[in-house]
Amino acid sequence: MKICFVGMGNMGYPIMKGAIDLFGKENVTFRSKRKEHMEQIQAETGVAYAPSLLDMVTRSDMVVLCVKPQYASEIYEDVRLAMSKEKVLVSIMAGVSIDTLKKETGAVKIVRTMPNTPAMLKEGMTSICYSDEVAAAEKDIVKQLFTSIGKVEEITEKLMNAAICANGSSPAFAYIFMEALADAVVKYGIPRDMAYRLVGQTMLGSAKMLLESGKHPAVLKDEVCSPGGTTIAGVAALEEHGLRNAVIKAADACYEKATKL
């Protein structure tokens, strides 16, 4: 399996490192905009960058598009010139449908994905859907690739824009909450570096509780809220100031933007 990556940003790089582990660096290549960036990645990984996008796609069995959707038009032509119906095209571009990818790239076998930045620590969450033409063996390869950087959920394409809210953009929402909570306790005298450790580990542990206990989030919340205690007072304040509504509105904005890309 020869696999190539178009784009080497915060998502392309960790996915490529997963591909190196799976396929070996001799079967992986990449391109990005800046030569100095490609030289740096080549030095770090031992993976040779391709002389041209056209040549790279021509020589590959699987092509992974890791560019921002607003820059996709810059690479579509070269991809289309080198694409064949046997090659698998994998896209991480938010809001770009399978039909659009078929039209713009000439590919038939399309995999649409939505990973997230915790993939850098192999703790990512990736949502995946496929065009009908992708074979079972090819699906398995794609799943192996994204499992190498975290967890995978296979969903229908009509839910992909919702997945952008759930796992693609949501790390940013979580970071805002953690920063705000850290600011709050710094106000009461806790040193900032300690505040980030306290909050970060608590969020990590809370996420594991949700995933491993099988309990509803409301049940886990209730288990922390003693009658007349500090936690329920804080929860009441969150409700009073509209935390739930703010989160839902953030997801709405994210979804609406995805439908327009």
PENORVEN-V69482 format. One record per residue. RES is the residue in one small letter. SS is DSSP state (@ for helix, = for strand, . for the rest). Layout:
res-><RES RES>
ss-><SS SS>
This chain:
res-><m k i c f v g m g n m g y p i m k g a i d l f g k e n v t f r s k r k e h m e q i q a e t g v a y a p s l l d m v t r s d m v v l c v k p q y a s e i y e d v r l a m s k e k v l v s i m a g v s i d t l k k e t g a v k i v r t m p n t p a m l k e g m t s i c y s d e v a a a e k d i v k q l f t s i g k v e e i t e k l m n a a i c a n g s s p a f a y i f m e a l a d a v v k y g i p r d m a y r l v g q t m l g s a k m l l e s g k h p a v l k d e v c s p g g t t i a g v a a l e e h g l r n a v i k a a d a c y e k a t k l>
ss-><. . = = = = . . . . . @ @ @ @ @ @ @ @ @ @ @ @ . @ @ @ = = = = . . . @ @ @ @ @ @ @ @ @ @ @ . . . = . . . @ @ @ @ @ @ . . . = = = = . . . @ @ @ . @ @ @ @ @ @ @ @ @ @ . . . . . = = = = . . . . . . @ @ @ @ @ @ @ @ . . . = = = = = = . . @ @ @ @ @ . . = = = = = = = . . . . . @ @ @ @ @ @ @ @ @ @ @ @ . . = = = = = . . @ @ @ @ @ @ @ @ @ @ @ @ . @ @ @ @ @ @ @ @ @ @ @ @ @ @ @ @ @ @ . . . . @ @ @ @ @ @ @ @ @ @ @ @ @ @ @ @ @ @ @ @ @ @ . . . @ @ @ @ @ @ @ @ . . . . . @ @ @ @ @ @ @ @ @ @ @ . . @ @ @ @ @ @ @ @ @ @ @ @ @ @ @ @ @ @ .>
